[in-house]
């Protein structure tokens, strides 16, 4: 029943919000369709909060859902998905906020399509097709850039014009294909394989100027993804805007946000490269000049030293040192020779003192028979025996005429 109020008898806010809550509470559960604008999972909480918005009007509502209900969905619910929710409306009087308490969620329309794409993404990711280690580096300056796009499209003009503006001598090899519709995936696969077989093509760009999710579906086709994965030539994906994420972006070696960005990524800027070369040349010249200056300073310091200014100074000092060493060596050698001469003289004197000749010089003589034997007594020299008498200064040859034997 209507609330009776007037300017003199107004109703307090709490009464109005309480009545609104009672009126909404009498509503039963309803099915609501909308798009998930925001998904908030709070750690440790058993409730998930969703923002569900109308696809035509600027109207949104908060939906609370048990975490178990959301976790049971396969594939997982993602932002942007279209869903139908079986929920009971509720009104929180303390805050004056309206929300829906979800009991069941189902993906419909584009949401169901996104769910299939998510399942395919998970399958291909499990096979390793999106692994970072599979990404190939782009060549610094490709001989030819392969371009997969539709003939005469804005994407083609963006890639070609920007590439030639950056590097005028760049060569673009186009491979035209339908970029949307039922024939798109087949023609794109054939164009990719044709460019991959061309040995002159160093990098391939797949370009399209964005579009709706439905328009970009062929670039999430499993055949297209596997064809890109099997290519030996690096592939750059430039088929959507920044917010578009088809599966081709994940398998490509590089994702460009737009066709213009793709041209910037695959072709270096001639002006920048020339500026880099000039800067490198200037740095190299400065380094060489500084190195030469350092070496010149070192040479100047070396030349300023006394030894280098007049090398004879070192020679004179070394000459005096050599002379002193020579004199010392002579004195040492002379001293050693004197000692050696004295030693030789002493040894010669001792040898002479022990020599039999010294005995003979004192008046003695040595008698030997004809055989050279020294007789032990006169009995061995009978009369008429030829003998030799050895004196200090010579020998006497004689014959015994008489023998006298002394009694001991």
matplotlib code that plots the C-alpha trace (Angstrom):
import matplotlib.pyplot as plt

x = [0.0, 1.2, 3.0, 1.1, 3.5, 3.3, 5.6, 4.5, 4.8, 7.7, 8.9, 12.5, 15.0, 15.2, 11.5, 11.6, 14.6, 13.0, 9.8, 11.7, 13.6, 10.3, 8.8, 11.9, 12.0, 8.5, 9.9, 10.8, 13.9, 14.2, 16.4, 18.6, 20.7, 23.8, 27.5, 30.1, 31.8, 33.9, 34.7, 36.1, 37.3, 38.3, 40.9, 39.5, 35.9, 33.2, 31.4, 32.3, 31.1, 30.2, 29.1, 26.5, 25.7, 23.0, 24.4, 22.2, 21.6, 24.1, 22.7, 24.6, 23.9, 26.0, 25.6, 26.8, 27.5, 28.8, 32.4, 31.5, 28.9, 31.4, 34.3, 32.0, 31.7, 33.7, 35.4, 35.9, 33.9, 35.8, 35.1, 33.3, 31.3, 27.5, 25.6, 22.1, 21.7, 19.0, 19.0, 16.9, 16.8, 17.7, 17.9, 20.3, 18.5, 21.5, 23.3, 20.4, 22.0, 20.4, 21.9, 21.2, 21.9, 22.8, 21.8, 22.8, 24.9, 25.0, 27.0, 25.0, 25.7, 29.1, 29.8, 29.4, 31.6, 34.3, 34.0, 34.8, 37.7, 39.0, 38.8, 40.7, 43.3, 43.8, 44.2, 46.8, 48.6, 48.9, 50.6, 53.1, 52.2, 52.2, 55.5, 57.9, 60.8, 59.2, 59.2, 61.8, 63.6, 62.9, 65.7, 67.2, 66.8, 64.6, 65.3, 61.6, 58.5, 55.7, 52.2, 49.0, 46.0, 43.2, 44.0, 43.7, 42.9, 43.8, 45.9, 48.0, 48.5, 49.5, 52.1, 53.6, 53.6, 55.0, 57.6, 58.8, 58.8, 61.2, 63.3, 62.7, 64.4, 62.2, 60.6, 57.0, 55.8, 51.9, 49.9, 46.2, 43.5, 40.0, 40.3, 36.8, 34.0, 33.9, 36.8, 39.1, 40.8, 41.5, 42.9, 45.0, 46.5, 47.3, 48.9, 51.0, 52.3, 53.0, 55.1, 56.9, 58.0, 59.5, 63.2, 63.4, 60.8, 62.4, 59.4, 55.6, 53.0, 49.4, 47.5, 43.9, 42.4, 40.6, 36.9, 34.4, 34.9, 32.9, 35.0, 38.2, 37.1, 39.0, 42.2, 41.4, 40.8, 42.8, 44.0, 45.4, 47.1, 48.7, 49.8, 51.6, 53.2, 54.6, 56.2, 59.9, 59.6, 58.9, 55.3, 54.0, 50.3, 48.7, 45.1, 43.3, 43.3, 44.9, 42.0, 41.6, 43.3, 42.7, 44.7, 46.9, 48.4, 49.5, 51.1, 52.8, 56.5, 55.5, 52.2, 51.8, 48.9, 48.1, 49.4, 51.3, 53.0, 53.8, 55.7, 57.6, 58.5, 59.8, 61.6, 64.3, 64.2, 66.8, 67.1, 67.6, 70.1, 72.1, 72.0, 73.2, 76.0, 77.1, 76.9, 78.9, 81.5, 81.8, 82.2, 84.8, 86.7, 86.6, 87.9, 90.7, 91.6, 91.6, 93.7, 96.2, 96.3, 96.9, 99.8, 101.2, 101.1, 102.9, 105.6, 106.0, 106.5, 109.0, 110.9, 111.1, 112.9, 116.7, 117.6, 115.7, 116.7, 120.5, 121.0, 124.7, 124.0, 123.0, 126.0, 128.4, 127.1, 127.1, 130.6, 131.9, 130.3, 131.8, 135.3, 135.0, 133.9, 136.8, 139.4, 137.9, 138.1, 141.7, 142.7, 140.8, 142.5, 145.9, 145.5, 144.4, 147.3, 149.8, 148.4, 148.5, 152.1, 153.1, 151.4, 153.2, 156.5, 156.0, 154.9, 157.9, 160.2, 158.7, 158.9, 162.6, 163.3, 161.9, 163.7, 166.6, 168.6, 168.8, 170.4, 172.9, 173.8, 174.9, 177.6, 175.9, 175.9, 173.8, 175.5, 173.7, 174.8, 174.6, 170.9, 170.1, 169.6, 170.9, 173.0, 172.3, 176.0, 179.5, 179.0, 176.8, 179.7, 182.6, 185.9, 185.5, 181.8, 180.7, 178.7, 177.1, 177.6, 174.8, 175.8, 173.9, 175.1, 175.6, 176.7, 180.1, 180.6, 183.3, 184.6, 185.3, 189.0, 188.8, 186.1, 186.4, 183.7, 183.3, 182.5, 179.3]
y = [0.0, 3.6, 5.5, 8.5, 11.5, 15.2, 18.2, 18.5, 14.8, 13.4, 9.9, 9.3, 7.8, 4.6, 4.0, 4.5, 2.2, -0.4, -0.3, -0.5, -3.5, -5.2, -4.5, -6.0, -8.9, -9.9, -10.5, -14.1, -15.3, -14.1, -14.9, -11.9, -11.5, -9.3, -9.0, -9.5, -6.1, -6.9, -10.0, -9.7, -12.8, -11.9, -14.2, -16.3, -15.3, -17.8, -15.1, -13.7, -10.3, -9.6, -6.4, -7.3, -4.6, -4.3, -4.6, -1.8, 0.6, 2.2, 0.1, -2.2, -4.2, -6.0, -9.8, -11.9, -15.6, -18.5, -19.3, -23.0, -22.1, -20.0, -22.5, -25.3, -23.5, -24.9, -23.0, -20.5, -17.3, -14.3, -10.6, -9.7, -12.9, -12.8, -14.8, -15.4, -15.4, -17.0, -14.7, -13.3, -9.4, -8.0, -4.5, -3.6, -0.9, 0.2, 1.3, 1.7, -0.6, -3.0, -6.4, -9.8, -13.0, -15.5, -19.1, -20.3, -18.9, -19.9, -18.5, -17.6, -16.1, -14.5, -15.8, -19.4, -18.6, -17.1, -20.3, -22.5, -20.3, -20.5, -24.3, -24.3, -21.9, -24.2, -27.2, -25.5, -24.0, -27.5, -28.7, -25.9, -23.9, -20.6, -21.4, -18.4, -20.6, -21.2, -17.5, -16.8, -13.5, -11.1, -10.3, -6.9, -6.0, -8.5, -8.9, -9.2, -8.8, -11.2, -9.6, -11.5, -9.2, -8.3, -6.6, -2.8, -2.7, 0.0, -2.5, -3.1, 0.6, 1.1, -1.6, -0.7, 3.0, 3.0, 0.3, 2.3, 5.5, 3.9, 2.0, 3.2, 0.1, -2.5, -5.1, -6.3, -9.6, -9.6, -12.8, -11.7, -13.5, -12.8, -11.4, -12.3, -14.7, -18.4, -18.6, -16.5, -19.3, -21.4, -18.6, -17.3, -20.7, -21.0, -17.5, -18.4, -21.6, -19.9, -17.2, -19.8, -21.6, -18.4, -18.4, -14.7, -13.9, -13.3, -12.4, -12.6, -10.0, -10.9, -7.6, -6.6, -3.3, -4.7, -5.6, -7.2, -10.5, -12.3, -10.7, -11.9, -15.5, -16.9, -15.8, -18.0, -21.0, -24.0, -24.6, -21.1, -21.4, -24.7, -23.4, -20.5, -22.8, -25.0, -22.2, -21.8, -18.0, -15.6, -14.3, -11.0, -10.8, -7.4, -8.2, -6.3, -3.4, -3.2, -4.8, -7.7, -11.0, -13.7, -17.0, -15.9, -13.3, -16.0, -18.3, -15.6, -14.7, -11.1, -9.3, -5.8, -3.7, -2.3, -2.7, 0.5, -0.9, -4.1, -2.0, -0.3, -3.6, -5.5, -2.7, -0.5, 3.3, 4.4, 7.8, 6.3, 3.8, 6.5, 8.6, 5.6, 5.0, 8.6, 8.6, 5.4, 6.8, 10.0, 7.9, 5.8, 8.9, 10.4, 7.1, 7.0, 10.6, 10.2, 7.1, 8.9, 11.8, 9.5, 7.8, 11.2, 12.4, 9.2, 9.7, 13.3, 12.2, 9.5, 12.0, 14.5, 12.0, 12.7, 9.3, 10.0, 13.6, 12.6, 8.8, 9.3, 10.0, 6.4, 5.2, 7.2, 5.9, 2.3, 2.9, 3.9, 0.9, -1.4, 0.1, -0.4, -4.0, -4.5, -3.2, -5.3, -8.3, -7.6, -7.2, -10.4, -12.3, -11.0, -11.9, -15.4, -15.8, -14.6, -17.1, -19.8, -19.0, -19.2, -22.5, -23.9, -22.7, -24.3, -27.5, -27.5, -26.9, -29.8, -32.0, -31.0, -31.7, -35.2, -35.8, -38.3, -35.7, -33.5, -36.5, -36.9, -33.2, -33.7, -36.0, -39.4, -41.7, -44.6, -47.7, -49.9, -53.0, -53.5, -54.5, -51.4, -53.1, -51.5, -54.1, -54.7, -55.4, -55.8, -59.5, -58.7, -56.7, -59.0, -57.7, -56.9, -56.0, -53.2, -50.6, -47.2, -44.6, -42.0, -38.6, -35.3, -34.0, -37.1, -40.8, -42.6, -45.9, -48.0, -51.5, -52.8, -53.6, -54.5, -55.2, -54.5, -55.8, -54.1, -56.1, -55.0]
z = [0.0, -0.7, 2.0, 3.2, 3.4, 3.1, 3.5, 7.1, 7.8, 5.7, 6.0, 7.2, 4.8, 6.9, 6.5, 2.8, 2.3, 4.6, 2.6, -0.7, 0.7, 1.7, -1.7, -3.5, -1.1, -2.2, -5.7, -6.5, -8.3, -11.9, -14.9, -15.9, -19.0, -19.2, -19.8, -17.0, -16.7, -13.6, -11.7, -8.1, -6.3, -2.7, -1.1, 1.7, 0.9, -0.2, -2.2, -5.6, -6.7, -10.3, -12.1, -14.6, -17.2, -19.9, -23.4, -24.7, -21.9, -19.4, -16.5, -14.2, -11.1, -8.5, -8.4, -5.5, -6.3, -4.2, -5.1, -5.5, -8.2, -10.1, -9.7, -11.1, -14.5, -17.4, -18.9, -16.1, -16.3, -17.7, -18.0, -21.1, -21.3, -21.8, -19.2, -17.9, -14.2, -12.1, -9.1, -6.3, -6.1, -2.7, -1.3, 1.5, 3.4, 5.5, 2.4, 0.0, -2.5, -4.9, -5.8, -7.2, -5.3, -8.0, -7.7, -11.2, -14.1, -17.7, -20.6, -23.7, -27.1, -27.3, -23.8, -25.0, -28.0, -25.7, -23.5, -26.5, -27.4, -23.8, -24.0, -27.2, -25.7, -22.8, -25.1, -27.3, -24.3, -22.8, -26.1, -25.7, -28.8, -26.8, -24.9, -24.8, -25.8, -29.1, -30.0, -32.8, -33.0, -35.9, -38.4, -38.0, -41.7, -43.6, -47.3, -47.9, -45.6, -46.3, -45.8, -45.4, -45.7, -48.0, -51.3, -51.2, -47.5, -45.1, -43.2, -46.3, -46.9, -43.2, -43.3, -46.7, -46.3, -42.8, -43.6, -46.7, -44.7, -42.2, -44.7, -48.3, -49.8, -48.0, -50.2, -49.4, -50.8, -50.4, -50.2, -50.3, -48.5, -47.3, -43.8, -42.5, -43.2, -43.8, -46.2, -44.1, -42.2, -45.3, -47.4, -44.5, -44.0, -47.7, -47.8, -44.8, -46.3, -49.6, -48.0, -45.8, -48.9, -50.4, -49.4, -49.9, -47.2, -43.8, -41.7, -42.2, -41.0, -40.7, -40.7, -40.3, -39.0, -36.0, -35.9, -33.6, -31.8, -34.4, -37.2, -35.6, -35.0, -38.0, -36.3, -33.4, -35.7, -34.6, -38.2, -38.4, -35.0, -35.9, -39.3, -37.7, -35.1, -37.9, -39.9, -40.1, -40.8, -37.9, -37.8, -36.5, -35.6, -36.3, -36.8, -34.0, -31.7, -28.3, -26.6, -29.1, -28.1, -30.7, -30.4, -33.3, -31.0, -28.6, -31.1, -33.2, -32.5, -31.9, -31.3, -32.7, -31.5, -35.0, -38.6, -38.2, -35.1, -37.0, -39.7, -36.9, -35.3, -38.4, -40.2, -38.6, -39.0, -41.5, -39.9, -36.4, -37.7, -39.5, -36.3, -34.3, -36.7, -36.6, -32.8, -32.6, -35.0, -32.9, -29.7, -31.4, -32.7, -29.1, -27.7, -30.2, -29.6, -25.8, -26.1, -28.3, -25.9, -23.0, -24.9, -25.9, -22.3, -21.2, -23.9, -22.8, -19.2, -20.2, -22.4, -19.5, -17.2, -16.9, -18.3, -21.4, -21.7, -21.6, -22.0, -21.4, -17.7, -17.2, -19.3, -17.2, -14.0, -15.3, -16.7, -13.3, -11.8, -14.5, -13.9, -10.2, -10.7, -13.2, -10.7, -8.0, -10.2, -11.1, -7.4, -6.5, -9.4, -8.6, -4.9, -5.8, -8.3, -5.6, -3.2, -5.8, -6.7, -3.0, -2.7, -5.7, -4.4, -1.1, -2.7, -5.0, -2.1, -0.2, -3.3, -3.8, -0.1, -0.6, -3.9, -4.0, -6.0, -2.9, -1.1, -3.9, -3.7, -0.2, -1.4, -1.7, -4.8, -6.0, -7.5, -9.9, -11.8, -15.5, -15.1, -13.2, -9.9, -6.7, -4.9, -1.3, -0.4, -1.8, -2.2, -5.3, -6.9, -7.4, -8.9, -12.5, -12.4, -14.5, -12.4, -12.8, -10.2, -10.1, -8.8, -8.4, -11.7, -13.8, -14.0, -13.8, -15.6, -13.8, -13.2, -9.7, -9.2, -5.5, -3.0, 0.7, 3.0, 6.4, 9.4, 11.1]

ax = plt.figure().add_subplot(projection="3d")
ax.plot(x, y, z, "-o")
ax.set_aspect("equal")
plt.show()
